[in-house]
Amino acid sequence: MLSEIKQKKLRDYFLEAPIKRGIMLCGHGSRSVSAVHEFSGLVNKLKNLLPYIPIEYGYLEFAKPIINEGIEKLRKEGVREIIAIPAMLFAAGHAKNDIPSVLNRYMAEHSEIKIQYSRELGIDNLMIKAASERINEAINESNVAQDKHNTMLLVVGRGASDPDANSNVTKVTRLLWEGLGFGWAETAYSGVTFPLVGPALEKIINVGYKRIIIFPYFLFTGILVDRIYQSVELIASKYKDIEFIKASYLNDHPKVVETFCDRIINVIDGEINMNCQLCKYREQVLGFEDEVGLAQESHHHHVEGGAHDHDHTHSHHHPYPHSKHPLGPVTLKK
């Protein structure tokens, strides 16, 4: 439930305006039918929470509607000012380049439409609370009495060619570790960067903990989440004396839905700056110095609504500098 203060701010902005305003959620898209269904389910939760606001959604690739189709639907409903939110946990290439490119192109073709771009969900207290509740749900569903001090937590992020986004996953791990009081915690990734889940588990098993909770810090299910769980099962089959607990991903947790509302309010309040302190496109981040100042463009325009045949083990313009790292970064297979 949203506080009355937040509801009032949203009602005033959308209902009292002289021009019709709406919201656009911009997702990446997935080959997984379940993931696409979960995303639309979250959108419906947001619509039910804010029934007075026109809300649409779209994807960069793999699924329909594409982002342009969602915006077009709002335009045909008479909406002229849109707040667009990247439905992504962290700001890597998709949130920083691909989605803004699509939005800017649409505005260039429809001068009557104004789109304000909010920031990603990011490091947020509500998101950390949602994550902690998913982990505690897994603990409560376990048949074994839990001693957190004797339990290890492995947080698994998506993995990107942007070290800023990857470092945010590590921060989430630390906040959960310190907040919940686990004996130890580590971070792994599903692909693109390192370490992957399998190598990470092989390493941390040597620490000696007999209970390990694996938590995918993902919004929705999909091929990568399935592969994370499969990788855990493969390792678990080799180490019978260790208890592996698979926590659920975030999905449409109420605090996730509330975070989307907060991103709308950020735009209303004029607080829409994306964290660019360590953005490889704007600063000379160690190891990625040659990517400063790259043009803001999307590599998805030719595949919107369907699949494409290139992989994500590299950035859009430059090879990922650690592509031969022994603990990654080939996307999980098997």
C-alpha positions in Angstrom: 0.0 0.0 0.0 1.2 3.5 -0.9 1.2 6.2 1.8 -1.5 8.9 1.5 1.3 11.4 0.9 2.6 9.5 -2.1 -0.9 8.9 -3.5 -1.8 12.6 -3.2 1.4 13.6 -5.0 0.6 11.2 -7.8 -3.1 12.2 -8.0 -2.2 15.9 -8.1 0.3 15.5 -10.8 -1.8 13.3 -13.1 -5.3 14.5 -12.4 -4.8 18.2 -12.0 -2.6 18.7 -15.1 -4.0 20.7 -18.0 -2.6 18.1 -20.3 -3.1 14.3 -20.2 -0.2 12.5 -18.6 0.7 8.8 -18.5 3.3 6.2 -17.6 5.4 3.9 -19.8 7.3 0.9 -18.3 10.2 -0.1 -20.5 11.4 -3.7 -20.2 14.1 -5.7 -21.8 12.0 -8.6 -22.9 12.6 -12.3 -22.6 12.4 -15.5 -24.6 10.6 -17.0 -21.6 6.8 -16.9 -21.8 6.7 -17.0 -18.0 8.9 -13.9 -17.7 6.8 -11.9 -20.1 3.7 -13.0 -18.2 5.3 -11.9 -14.9 6.2 -8.5 -16.3 2.7 -7.9 -17.5 1.4 -9.1 -14.1 3.5 -6.4 -12.4 2.2 -3.8 -14.8 -1.3 -4.9 -13.9 -0.6 -4.5 -10.2 0.7 -1.0 -10.9 -2.5 -0.2 -12.9 -4.7 -1.5 -10.0 -2.7 0.6 -7.5 -3.0 3.7 -9.8 -6.3 3.3 -11.7 -6.5 7.0 -12.5 -3.3 7.0 -14.5 -2.9 5.7 -18.1 -0.1 3.0 -17.9 1.4 1.0 -20.7 4.5 -1.1 -21.2 6.8 -2.4 -24.0 10.0 -4.3 -24.5 13.4 -3.8 -26.3 13.4 -7.2 -27.8 12.3 -10.9 -27.6 8.6 -9.9 -26.9 5.7 -7.7 -27.8 4.5 -5.1 -27.4 7.7 -3.2 -28.3 8.3 0.1 -26.5 7.1 2.2 -29.5 3.8 0.3 -29.5 3.2 1.1 -25.8 4.0 4.7 -26.3 1.8 4.8 -29.4 -1.1 3.4 -27.4 -0.7 6.2 -24.8 -0.6 8.8 -27.6 -3.8 7.4 -29.1 -5.5 7.7 -25.7 -4.7 11.4 -25.8 -1.6 11.3 -23.5 0.9 14.0 -24.4 3.3 13.9 -21.4 4.8 10.5 -20.5 7.0 9.4 -17.6 9.1 6.5 -18.9 10.7 4.1 -16.4 13.4 1.6 -17.2 12.0 -1.6 -15.6 15.5 -2.7 -14.7 17.4 -3.3 -11.5 20.5 -1.4 -12.5 21.7 1.0 -15.1 23.9 -0.7 -17.7 23.8 -0.4 -21.4 20.1 -1.0 -21.8 19.0 1.7 -19.4 21.8 4.1 -20.3 21.7 3.8 -24.1 19.1 1.5 -25.7 15.9 2.7 -24.0 16.8 6.5 -24.2 17.6 6.0 -27.9 14.2 4.5 -28.6 12.4 7.2 -26.6 14.4 10.0 -28.3 13.7 8.6 -31.7 10.0 8.5 -30.9 9.9 12.1 -29.7 11.8 13.2 -32.9 9.0 11.6 -34.9 6.1 12.9 -32.7 6.8 16.5 -31.7 3.6 16.7 -29.7 4.8 14.1 -27.3 7.1 14.9 -24.3 8.8 12.0 -22.5 10.6 12.3 -19.2 12.9 9.5 -18.4 13.2 8.3 -14.9 16.0 6.2 -13.4 16.3 2.5 -12.9 15.1 0.8 -9.6 18.7 0.8 -8.4 20.0 0.5 -4.8 16.9 1.3 -2.8 15.8 0.5 0.7 12.5 -0.8 -0.5 14.3 -3.2 -3.0 16.6 -4.4 -0.2 13.6 -5.1 2.0 11.9 -7.0 -0.8 15.0 -9.0 -1.3 15.3 -9.8 2.4 11.7 -11.0 2.5 12.3 -13.4 -0.5 15.4 -14.8 1.4 13.4 -15.2 4.6 10.6 -16.9 2.8 13.1 -19.5 1.6 14.5 -19.9 5.1 11.0 -20.4 6.5 10.1 -23.0 3.8 13.2 -25.0 4.7 12.7 -28.1 6.8 15.9 -27.5 8.8 16.1 -25.0 11.7 18.2 -22.1 10.4 21.2 -20.5 12.1 22.1 -17.5 10.0 25.5 -17.3 11.6 26.3 -20.7 10.2 24.8 -20.0 6.8 26.4 -18.5 3.7 24.4 -16.3 1.3 25.2 -16.2 -2.5 23.6 -13.3 -4.3 23.5 -13.8 -8.1 23.2 -10.8 -10.4 22.4 -10.6 -14.1 25.9 -9.6 -15.0 26.8 -6.8 -17.5 29.7 -5.4 -19.4 29.4 -2.3 -17.2 31.4 -2.6 -14.0 29.3 0.1 -12.3 26.2 -2.1 -12.7 28.1 -5.2 -11.5 29.4 -3.4 -8.5 25.9 -2.5 -7.4 25.1 -6.2 -7.1 28.0 -6.5 -4.7 26.5 -3.6 -2.7 23.2 -5.4 -2.5 25.0 -8.5 -1.2 26.7 -6.4 1.5 23.4 -4.8 2.6 21.7 -8.1 2.8 24.6 -9.8 4.5 24.9 -7.1 7.2 21.2 -6.6 7.5 20.3 -10.3 7.9 23.4 -11.4 9.8 24.6 -14.3 7.7 27.9 -15.8 8.6 29.3 -15.0 5.2 28.1 -13.8 1.8 29.5 -13.7 -1.8 28.3 -12.4 -5.2 28.1 -14.2 -8.5 26.6 -13.5 -11.9 24.6 -15.4 -14.4 26.7 -14.3 -17.4 28.8 -11.7 -19.2 31.0 -11.0 -16.3 32.6 -13.2 -13.5 32.4 -15.2 -11.4 29.6 -17.4 -12.7 27.5 -19.4 -10.3 29.2 -22.8 -10.7 32.8 -21.5 -10.2 31.6 -19.3 -7.3 30.0 -22.2 -5.5 33.0 -24.4 -6.1 35.2 -21.7 -4.5 33.0 -20.8 -1.5 32.2 -24.4 -0.6 35.8 -24.4 0.6 35.0 -21.8 3.2 33.3 -24.6 5.1 29.7 -23.6 5.5 27.2 -26.5 5.4 24.2 -24.4 4.4 24.2 -22.0 1.4 21.3 -19.8 0.3 21.3 -18.9 -3.4 19.3 -15.8 -4.2 18.9 -14.5 -7.8 18.7 -10.8 -7.6 16.4 -10.7 -10.7 13.0 -9.1 -11.3 11.5 -12.0 -13.2 12.1 -15.6 -14.2 13.6 -16.6 -17.5 16.3 -18.6 -19.1 19.1 -17.1 -16.9 17.2 -17.8 -13.6 16.5 -21.4 -14.8 20.2 -21.8 -15.5 21.2 -20.4 -12.1 19.0 -23.0 -10.4 20.3 -25.8 -12.7 23.8 -24.8 -11.9 23.0 -25.0 -8.2 21.5 -28.5 -8.6 24.6 -29.6 -10.5 26.9 -28.5 -7.7 24.5 -29.9 -5.0 24.7 -33.3 -6.6 28.4 -33.3 -6.0 28.3 -32.1 -2.4 25.6 -34.2 -0.6 26.7 -33.0 2.9 25.8 -29.3 2.1 22.3 -27.9 2.2 21.6 -25.7 -0.8 18.5 -23.5 -0.5 17.2 -21.8 -3.6 15.4 -18.5 -2.8 12.9 -17.0 -5.2 13.6 -13.9 -7.4 11.9 -10.5 -6.7 8.9 -10.7 -9.1 6.0 -8.5 -8.2 6.8 -8.1 -4.5 4.7 -5.1 -3.1 7.8 -3.2 -2.3 9.1 -3.6 -5.9 5.8 -2.1 -7.1 6.1 0.7 -4.6 9.7 1.4 -5.9 8.2 1.9 -9.4 5.8 4.5 -7.8 8.8 6.2 -6.2 10.6 6.4 -9.6 7.5 8.2 -10.9 7.6 10.6 -7.9 11.3 11.2 -8.5 10.4 12.7 -11.9 7.5 14.8 -10.3 10.0 16.1 -7.8 12.7 16.8 -10.4 15.0 14.1 -9.0 15.7 12.1 -12.1 19.5 12.0 -12.3 20.9 8.6 -13.0 23.9 7.6 -11.0 26.8 8.4 -13.4 29.6 8.7 -10.9 31.2 5.5 -12.2 29.6 5.2 -15.6 32.0 3.8 -18.1 30.5 6.1 -20.8 31.3 9.3 -18.8 34.3 8.5 -16.6 37.6 6.7 -17.3 36.7 3.6 -15.3 39.6 1.3 -14.7 39.9 -1.2 -17.6 37.2 0.5 -19.7 38.9 3.8 -20.5 38.3 3.6 -24.3 34.5 3.6 -23.9 34.2 7.2 -22.6 32.0 9.4 -24.7 30.5 6.6 -26.9 27.4 7.7 -28.8 24.1 7.1 -27.2 22.5 4.6 -29.6 20.5 1.4 -29.4 21.6 -2.0 -30.9 18.0 -3.3 -30.6 16.2 -1.3 -33.3 16.5 -4.1 -35.9 15.2 -6.8 -33.6 12.4 -5.1 -31.7 9.7 -7.6 -31.0 11.8 -10.7 -31.8 15.0 -12.5 -31.2 18.4 -11.6 -32.5 21.4 -13.8 -33.1 24.2 -11.9 -31.4 25.3 -12.6 -27.8 25.7 -10.3 -24.8 29.3 -11.3 -23.9 30.5 -8.0 -25.1 29.5 -4.3 -25.0 27.8 -2.8 -28.0 31.0 -1.3 -29.4 34.0 -2.9 -27.6 34.9 -6.5 -26.6 34.5 -7.1 -22.9 38.1 -6.8 -21.6 37.9 -9.9 -19.4 36.2 -12.3 -21.9 38.9 -14.9 -21.2 38.6 -14.8 -17.4 38.8 -18.4 -16.1 35.7 -18.0 -13.9 33.5 -16.5 -16.7 32.1 -14.8 -18.5 30.4 -17.2 -20.9 26.7 -17.2 -20.3 25.6 -20.3 -18.3 24.9 -23.3 -20.5 23.7 -26.8 -19.7 
